[in-house]
Amino acid sequence: MIILKVGGGKNIRWDYIAEDVFALLKKQPVVIVHGANAIRDEIANRLSQPVKRITSPSGIESTYTDKVALEIMLMTYAGIANKTIVAKLLGNQIPAVGLTGVDGKLWEAKRKRYIYMKDEGKTKLISDSYTGRVEKVNSKLIRTLIRNKYVPVICPPAISFDNEIVNTDNDWAVMVMASALKVKEIVMLFEAPGLLKNFGDESSLIRKVSCEELHSKLEHSRGTMKKKILGAEYALKHGVRKIYWGDGRIKNPVINAMKGNGTVIS
């Protein structure tokens, strides 16, 4: 089994991804997790409710999710993005089933009652955010789908232990799920060729990173890339052997990543 995590950028090529998934299914089951940040931001702007981003005191960037933002997320992640992706996969003869982390308590999270953010040099407390960190995965549900030859296509939100719908970090959820399912390889695709030494400079691709070197790469990262690095650290310490980061904009993105044409973390 392999987990394929695909970012939600507007330039991600799901037609190319579908071709690779079809080929991979001949050898092993595939579980897909996707983002939808581009369509979420677009719809939020149309509704005059632009997405707000916050930065923690440790420099980790995330999305501020109040009640309105959560509703927009449900519309775009669970609705527009998930069903569009499922339809694309079905059109490529892939028996896809779309789910969120809420369905069947697929992803259970501990809601963060309070969040700290940096604002103009000051630390502020946020108490109305619907966010949480995934701590438990319904592995039985995923294995049931796989056993019946379906391809799970999963996205946020998650469900809290108190049955509240909460936004959650996709990359962290993937790593927890990989540990629960005893997955050995993860492929992550986004709008870059892999981990870059210099932000925005695609010629500065870092080809290989060991588990021991990974934490030092935080200095080369910005925004959500920091979360990817922290998630990768967790996964490698909990049974995952290799994580491939690759470009979701190119032909054969999954196969290219697994051939080492992006960044290989092990």
Secondary structure as the mmCIF struct_conf table of DSSP 4:
data_model
#
loop_
_struct_conf.conf_type_id
_struct_conf.id
_struct_conf.beg_label_comp_id
_struct_conf.beg_label_asym_id
_struct_conf.beg_label_seq_id
_struct_conf.end_label_comp_id
_struct_conf.end_label_asym_id
_struct_conf.end_label_seq_id
STRN STRN1 ILE A 2 VAL A 6
TURN_TY1_P TURN_TY1_P1 LYS A 10 ASN A 11
HELX_RH_AL_P HELX_RH_AL_P1 TRP A 14 LEU A 24
TURN_TY1_P TURN_TY1_P2 LEU A 25 LYS A 27
BEND BEND1 GLN A 28 GLN A 28
STRN STRN2 VAL A 30 HIS A 34
HELX_RH_AL_P HELX_RH_AL_P2 ASN A 37 ARG A 46
TURN_TY1_P TURN_TY1_P3 LEU A 47 SER A 48
STRN STRN3 ARG A 53 THR A 55
TURN_TY1_P TURN_TY1_P4 PRO A 57 SER A 58
BEND BEND2 GLY A 59 GLY A 59
STRN STRN4 GLU A 61 THR A 63
HELX_RH_AL_P HELX_RH_AL_P3 LYS A 67 MET A 73
HELX_RH_PI_P HELX_RH_PI_P1 LEU A 74 ALA A 81
HELX_RH_AL_P HELX_RH_AL_P4 ASN A 82 LEU A 90
TURN_TY1_P TURN_TY1_P5 GLY A 91 GLN A 93
STRN STRN5 ALA A 96 THR A 100
BEND BEND3 GLY A 101 VAL A 102
HELX_RH_3T_P HELX_RH_3T_P1 ASP A 103 LYS A 105
STRN STRN6 TRP A 107 ARG A 111
BEND BEND4 ARG A 113 ARG A 113
STRN STRN7 ILE A 115 ASP A 119
TURN_TY1_P TURN_TY1_P6 GLU A 120 GLY A 121
STRN STRN8 LYS A 122 ILE A 126
BEND BEND5 ASP A 128 ASP A 128
STRN STRN9 THR A 131 VAL A 137
HELX_RH_AL_P HELX_RH_AL_P5 SER A 139 ARG A 147
TURN_TY1_P TURN_TY1_P7 ASN A 148 LYS A 149
STRN STRN10 VAL A 151 CYS A 155
BEND BEND6 PRO A 156 PRO A 156
STRN STRN11 ALA A 158 SER A 160
TURN_TY1_P TURN_TY1_P8 PHE A 161 ASP A 162
BEND BEND7 ASN A 163 ASN A 163
STRN STRN12 ILE A 165 THR A 168
HELX_RH_AL_P HELX_RH_AL_P6 ASN A 170 LEU A 181
TURN_TY1_P TURN_TY1_P9 LYS A 182 LYS A 182
STRN STRN13 GLU A 185 PHE A 190
BEND BEND8 GLU A 191 GLY A 194
STRN STRN14 LEU A 196 LEU A 196
BEND BEND9 LYS A 197 ASN A 198
TURN_TY1_P TURN_TY1_P10 PHE A 199 GLY A 200
HELX_RH_3T_P HELX_RH_3T_P2 GLU A 202 SER A 204
STRN STRN15 LEU A 205 LEU A 205
STRN STRN16 LYS A 208 VAL A 209
HELX_RH_AL_P HELX_RH_AL_P7 CYS A 211 LEU A 214
HELX_RH_3T_P HELX_RH_3T_P3 HIS A 215 HIS A 220
TURN_TY1_P TURN_TY1_P11 GLY A 223 THR A 224
HELX_RH_AL_P HELX_RH_AL_P8 MET A 225 LYS A 237
TURN_TY1_P TURN_TY1_P12 HIS A 238 GLY A 239
STRN STRN17 LYS A 242 ASP A 247
TURN_TY1_P TURN_TY1_P13 GLY A 248 ARG A 249
BEND BEND10 ILE A 250 ASN A 252
HELX_RH_AL_P HELX_RH_AL_P9 PRO A 253 MET A 258
TURN_TY1_P TURN_TY1_P14 LYS A 259 GLY A 260
BEND BEND11 ASN A 261 GLY A 262
STRN STRN18 THR A 263 ILE A 265
#
